[in-house]
Amino acid sequence: MNLERKLHALAARQHGLVTRDQADLGVGRRSWYGRLRAGTLLPVGPCVAALPGAPASPEQRILAAVLAAGPGAIASHRSSAHLWGVEGLADAPVDLTFTDRNRSLSLPGVCFHSPTDVGDLRPVVRAGIPATNPLRMLVDLGQVAPAAVLPALQHVLFTGLASRSAVHALLERHGRRGRHGVGALRQAMTAWAIGDRPPDSLLELRMASILREHRLPRAEFQCRVLGYEVDFAIRQHRLILECDGWDAHGRDRRQFERDREKDAVLAAAGWLVLRFTWLRITRQPRWVASTIRAVITARRAA
């Protein structure tokens, strides 16, 4: 395999990146800088370059920092959260953690962390990049972006990256006095529950927020009415609110039939069932709130 093919094969595994220290490619110091001057390699960091045409991406930016930092660097905090699929952090500064506290380095746009707490710091490869695991990420994220912890927690729990019991165990391990980030995660765990019950879906959390923010009557969460489990029940108005995600309620024919049976039985007993979709709950919360309020007003007047 000639040098060009080796370069492209390596870059294909590294988000379009290569480093000068990957000497097995035969790119010596003079050849490296010659390629940079000729434009056949494009500098993206100290001793790190991208092949022309390689698409820029948050993953490329994170990996470039990891490669420039050298052995022992792990994508962490906001960068790890992005790699695990948490939304809204693609443009955040790159966070890297060193397991060796004696390491120190400075790179533009990169925040370095050398924690005294090295528990749960074994790296996991994510998108070809060494990163902290989802549990460690949740604790670390609270240090630099407390507001992002609740969305990250929801993502981790709803996608099955970790369980509630694993998060509780994490808080026990890291919850000593002075550990930054633990407080934000504890608050997120409290906010994540609806009453004393954990939600089954993000939709239920969004609906609870709509009811609270628009000061609608108190609704019981995940309760039973006439033997059926319902998402929310406003008993004084005999009103039931169901959050219908497509996967759970739209694709499963048997679930579709069970939903209609439940609605019919409840309607016969004087209950009104309102079903709201993902689109309505997430994109049109004001419409959802005004609809619920209008129905309550109509039932009061009846």
C-alpha positions as CSV (number, residue, x, y, z in Angstrom):
1,M,0.0,0.0,0.0
2,N,1.5,3.4,-1.0
3,L,1.8,6.3,1.4
4,E,-1.3,8.1,0.0
5,R,-3.5,5.1,0.5
6,K,-2.1,4.6,4.0
7,L,-2.9,8.2,4.9
8,H,-6.5,7.9,3.6
9,A,-7.0,4.6,5.3
10,L,-5.9,6.0,8.6
11,A,-7.9,9.2,8.2
12,A,-11.0,7.2,7.4
13,R,-10.8,5.7,10.9
14,Q,-10.1,9.1,12.6
15,H,-12.7,11.5,11.2
16,G,-10.4,12.6,8.5
17,L,-7.4,13.2,10.8
18,V,-3.8,12.1,10.9
19,T,-1.0,13.0,13.2
20,R,2.7,13.6,12.7
21,D,3.6,11.0,15.3
22,Q,1.9,8.2,13.3
23,A,5.4,7.4,12.0
24,D,4.4,4.0,10.6
25,L,3.1,6.0,7.6
26,G,6.5,7.2,6.8
27,V,5.6,10.9,7.2
28,G,8.8,12.3,8.6
29,R,9.1,15.9,9.9
30,R,10.2,17.4,6.6
31,S,7.5,15.5,4.7
32,W,4.9,16.6,7.2
33,Y,5.6,20.3,6.9
34,G,6.0,20.0,3.2
35,R,2.5,18.5,2.9
36,L,1.1,21.3,5.1
37,R,2.7,24.0,2.9
38,A,1.4,22.2,-0.3
39,G,-2.1,22.0,1.1
40,T,-2.3,18.2,0.9
41,L,-2.7,18.2,4.7
42,L,-4.6,20.9,6.5
43,P,-3.5,21.8,10.1
44,V,-6.2,21.6,12.7
45,G,-4.0,21.4,15.8
46,P,-0.5,20.9,17.0
47,C,0.9,18.0,15.0
48,V,-2.6,17.1,13.8
49,A,-4.0,17.6,10.3
50,A,-7.0,16.8,8.2
51,L,-7.1,15.5,4.7
52,P,-8.6,18.0,2.2
53,G,-12.3,17.3,1.7
54,A,-12.7,15.7,5.1
55,P,-16.0,17.1,6.6
56,A,-15.6,19.2,9.7
57,S,-17.7,18.0,12.6
58,P,-17.8,18.2,16.4
59,E,-16.4,14.7,16.5
60,Q,-13.4,15.8,14.4
61,R,-12.8,18.8,16.6
62,I,-13.0,16.6,19.8
63,L,-10.7,14.0,18.3
64,A,-8.2,16.6,17.1
65,A,-7.9,17.8,20.7
66,V,-7.5,14.3,22.0
67,L,-4.8,13.5,19.5
68,A,-3.0,16.8,20.1
69,A,-3.1,16.2,23.9
70,G,-1.4,12.8,23.5
71,P,-1.8,9.6,25.5
72,G,-4.0,9.6,28.6
73,A,-6.4,12.3,27.3
74,I,-10.1,11.4,27.4
75,A,-13.1,13.4,26.0
76,S,-15.1,14.3,29.1
77,H,-17.8,16.7,30.4
78,R,-19.6,18.4,27.5
79,S,-17.6,16.6,24.9
80,S,-18.4,13.2,26.3
81,A,-22.1,14.2,26.6
82,H,-22.2,15.1,22.9
83,L,-20.5,11.8,22.0
84,W,-23.2,9.9,23.9
85,G,-26.0,11.7,22.1
86,V,-27.0,14.6,24.4
87,E,-28.3,17.4,22.2
88,G,-27.3,21.1,22.4
89,L,-23.6,20.6,23.1
90,A,-22.1,20.3,19.6
91,D,-20.7,23.8,19.7
92,A,-19.4,23.7,23.3
93,P,-15.7,24.0,24.1
94,V,-13.9,20.7,24.0
95,D,-13.4,19.2,27.5
96,L,-10.5,16.7,28.1
97,T,-9.6,14.9,31.2
98,F,-6.2,13.6,32.1
99,T,-6.0,10.6,34.5
100,D,-2.4,11.7,35.3
101,R,-2.7,14.8,37.5
102,N,0.9,15.7,36.7
103,R,0.0,16.4,33.1
104,S,-0.6,20.0,32.0
105,L,-1.3,21.4,28.6
106,S,-2.9,24.4,26.9
107,L,-4.7,24.3,23.6
108,P,-7.0,26.9,22.1
109,G,-10.7,26.1,22.7
110,V,-9.9,23.2,25.0
111,C,-10.7,23.0,28.7
112,F,-8.4,20.5,30.5
113,H,-9.4,18.8,33.7
114,S,-7.2,16.9,36.1
115,P,-9.6,15.6,38.8
116,T,-8.6,14.2,42.2
117,D,-11.5,11.8,41.9
118,V,-10.5,9.2,39.3
119,G,-13.3,6.8,40.0
120,D,-15.2,5.6,36.9
121,L,-12.6,7.2,34.6
122,R,-11.8,4.2,32.5
123,P,-12.3,5.4,28.9
124,V,-14.9,4.0,26.6
125,V,-14.4,4.4,22.8
126,R,-17.3,6.3,21.4
127,A,-17.4,7.3,17.7
128,G,-13.8,6.3,17.6
129,I,-12.8,8.6,20.4
130,P,-11.8,7.7,24.0
131,A,-14.5,9.2,26.2
132,T,-15.8,9.0,29.8
133,N,-18.7,6.6,30.4
134,P,-22.2,8.0,30.6
135,L,-22.3,7.8,34.4
136,R,-19.0,9.6,35.0
137,M,-20.2,12.1,32.3
138,L,-23.3,13.0,34.3
139,V,-21.2,13.9,37.4
140,D,-18.6,15.8,35.4
141,L,-21.2,17.7,33.4
142,G,-22.5,19.4,36.5
143,Q,-19.1,21.1,37.0
144,V,-19.2,23.0,33.7
145,A,-22.8,23.1,32.5
146,P,-25.3,22.5,35.4
147,A,-28.3,23.3,33.2
148,A,-27.4,20.5,30.8
149,V,-27.5,17.8,33.5
150,L,-31.2,17.2,33.5
151,P,-31.5,16.8,29.6
152,A,-28.4,14.6,29.8
153,L,-29.9,12.5,32.6
154,Q,-33.2,12.1,30.7
155,H,-31.2,11.0,27.6
156,V,-29.2,8.5,29.5
157,L,-32.2,6.9,31.3
158,F,-34.6,6.9,28.4
159,T,-32.1,5.4,25.9
160,G,-31.0,2.7,28.4
161,L,-27.4,3.9,28.7
162,A,-27.8,3.6,32.4
163,S,-30.5,2.7,34.9
164,R,-31.9,4.7,37.8
165,S,-30.2,2.3,40.3
166,A,-26.9,2.9,38.6
167,V,-27.2,6.7,38.9
168,H,-28.1,6.3,42.6
169,A,-25.1,4.1,43.1
170,L,-23.0,6.7,41.3
171,L,-24.2,9.5,43.6
172,E,-23.3,7.3,46.6
173,R,-19.7,6.8,45.2
174,H,-19.1,10.4,44.3
175,G,-21.3,12.2,46.8
176,R,-18.7,13.2,49.4
177,R,-18.6,16.8,50.5
178,G,-16.9,19.1,48.0
179,R,-17.3,16.9,44.9
180,H,-18.3,19.4,42.2
181,G,-21.1,18.2,39.9
182,V,-22.9,16.0,42.4
183,G,-25.3,18.7,43.5
184,A,-26.5,19.4,40.0
185,L,-27.0,15.6,39.4
186,R,-29.0,15.3,42.6
187,Q,-31.2,18.2,41.6
188,A,-31.7,16.6,38.2
189,M,-32.8,13.3,39.7
190,T,-35.3,15.2,41.9
191,A,-36.6,17.2,39.0
192,W,-36.8,14.1,36.8
193,A,-39.4,12.4,38.9
194,I,-43.1,13.4,38.6
195,G,-44.3,13.4,42.2
196,D,-42.8,10.2,43.7
197,R,-42.8,8.2,40.4
198,P,-40.2,8.1,37.6
199,P,-41.6,8.8,34.1
200,D,-41.6,6.2,31.4
201,S,-40.9,8.7,28.6
202,L,-39.7,12.2,27.9
203,L,-43.3,13.0,26.7
204,E,-44.6,12.4,30.3
205,L,-42.0,14.9,31.6
206,R,-43.0,17.4,29.0
207,M,-46.7,17.0,29.8
208,A,-46.0,17.5,33.6
209,S,-44.1,20.7,32.7
210,I,-47.0,22.0,30.7
211,L,-49.4,21.3,33.5
212,R,-47.1,23.0,36.0
213,E,-46.1,26.0,33.9
214,H,-49.6,26.8,32.8
215,R,-51.1,26.3,36.3
216,L,-53.6,23.8,35.2
217,P,-55.4,21.7,37.9
218,R,-53.4,19.1,39.7
219,A,-53.2,15.7,37.9
220,E,-52.4,12.3,39.3
221,F,-49.5,10.7,37.4
222,Q,-49.5,7.0,36.3
223,C,-52.6,6.1,38.3
224,R,-55.4,3.6,37.7
225,V,-58.9,4.5,36.6
226,L,-61.5,1.7,36.3
227,G,-58.6,-0.8,36.2
228,Y,-56.7,1.0,33.4
229,E,-53.4,2.7,33.9
230,V,-53.5,6.2,32.6
231,D,-50.7,8.8,32.2
232,F,-52.5,11.7,33.9
233,A,-55.9,12.0,35.6
234,I,-57.6,15.2,36.7
235,R,-60.2,13.5,38.8
236,Q,-62.4,16.4,39.8
237,H,-63.1,17.0,36.1
238,R,-63.1,13.3,35.1
239,L,-60.4,14.1,32.5
240,I,-57.6,11.8,31.4
241,L,-54.5,13.0,29.5
242,E,-52.6,10.4,27.5
243,C,-49.1,11.1,25.9
244,D,-49.0,9.1,22.7
245,G,-45.5,8.5,21.3
246,W,-45.4,7.0,17.8
247,D,-43.3,4.0,18.8
248,A,-45.5,3.0,21.7
249,H,-48.9,3.8,20.3
250,G,-48.7,4.3,16.6
251,R,-46.8,1.3,15.3
252,D,-48.2,-1.5,17.5
253,R,-51.6,-2.6,16.2
254,R,-52.5,-4.4,19.4
255,Q,-51.6,-1.3,21.5
256,F,-53.8,0.8,19.1
257,E,-56.7,-1.5,19.7
258,R,-56.2,-1.6,23.5
259,D,-56.1,2.2,23.6
260,R,-59.5,2.4,21.8
261,E,-61.0,-0.2,24.1
262,K,-59.8,1.8,27.1
263,D,-61.1,5.1,25.7
264,A,-64.5,3.5,25.1
265,V,-64.9,2.0,28.6
266,L,-63.8,5.2,30.2
267,A,-66.1,7.3,28.1
268,A,-69.0,5.1,29.0
269,A,-68.3,5.8,32.7
270,G,-68.2,9.6,32.1
271,W,-64.5,10.1,31.6
272,L,-63.1,12.1,28.7
273,V,-59.8,11.0,27.3
274,L,-57.5,13.5,25.5
275,R,-54.6,12.1,23.6
276,F,-51.7,14.3,22.7
277,T,-48.9,13.4,20.3
278,W,-45.2,13.9,20.4
279,L,-45.5,16.8,17.9
280,R,-48.2,18.6,19.9
281,I,-46.5,18.2,23.3
282,T,-43.0,19.1,22.2
283,R,-43.7,21.7,19.5
284,Q,-47.0,23.2,20.6
285,P,-47.2,23.2,24.4
286,R,-49.3,26.4,24.5
287,W,-51.9,24.7,22.3
288,V,-51.9,21.6,24.5
289,A,-52.4,23.8,27.6
290,S,-55.2,25.9,26.0
291,T,-57.0,22.8,24.8
292,I,-56.9,21.2,28.3
293,R,-58.1,24.5,29.9
294,A,-61.0,24.8,27.3
295,V,-62.1,21.3,28.0
296,I,-62.1,21.8,31.8
297,T,-64.1,25.1,31.3
298,A,-66.6,23.3,29.2
299,R,-67.0,20.4,31.7
300,R,-67.5,22.8,34.5
301,A,-70.3,24.5,32.6
302,A,-72.0,21.3,31.6
